[in-house]
Amino acid sequence: MTSKFPNIEAKILDLGREVSAGLAANTDVYPAPPMSVADLDAAIATYEAAKEALVAAQAQAKLALEEKDRVLDVLVNGIKSELRYAENTVDYDDGKLKLIGWSGRRHKTPLAVPGAVYDLESSDRGAGWIALDWKKPKDGGKVASYKIQCREDCEEHWADVGVALEPKITLSGQETGKRLVFRVVAINKAGEGTPSNGVLAVL
């Protein structure tokens, strides 16, 4: 019976009505049901009244919620106007605004230059190309991109040879047969970080 019994309220109500009507019409077959037809009908009527009361209460709750939201908007607008008045009156003075539970304008923390890239290494290389990967800086400002630089082992001047957005790159078109040193510098709008360790390679 449990598997066949409905679990939707409307179907339960329909079944109750069918059972009541069937018992009332077939007293010779069902002479002594455990719950009299009158009691069953009373239970059905009580349920219907409770359901109607719930619907009415939900309608009232909806109206109450709408009214609460309306008066909250009035309150919010009122508080905001008071705060704007206070900010303009004391020229955003933080100490004076704290007297009314508010605060002055927050100053943005300036962007810091990135920290140093570390653990630069070459995972693979060939004639005229090299694959490099590295670890992101542990400190400093957020990295916007990475600048890859190169110089001959016997020189001091570094030349820019590539830009990467991720901590890896494969550079092609590099000179062959020379001792080249590669390094990576993290950059953002604030400036350049400390260069990484160098990687020596002959391509």
Number of C-alpha atoms within 10 A of each C-alpha: 5 6 6 6 10 14 10 8 9 10 12 14 15 13 14 16 15 12 15 19 13 14 18 15 11 10 11 9 9 12 11 11 9 9 10 14 17 11 12 16 17 12 13 18 12 12 13 13 12 12 12 12 12 12 12 12 12 12 12 12 12 12 12 12 11 12 12 12 12 11 11 12 12 11 12 11 12 11 12 11 12 12 17 11 12 17 19 10 12 13 12 16 15 15 12 17 18 11 9 11 8 15 16 15 10 7 6 6 6 8 13 17 20 26 22 21 23 20 14 20 18 18 12 11 16 13 13 14 17 20 15 21 18 20 15 19 20 11 12 13 20 18 23 14 18 23 17 23 19 21 19 18 14 10 9 9 10 14 12 13 15 15 17 15 12 14 16 20 18 15 16 15 10 17 14 14 11 14 14 20 19 25 23 30 23 29 21 17 14 15 13 19 22 16 17 21 18 17 16 17 18 18 16
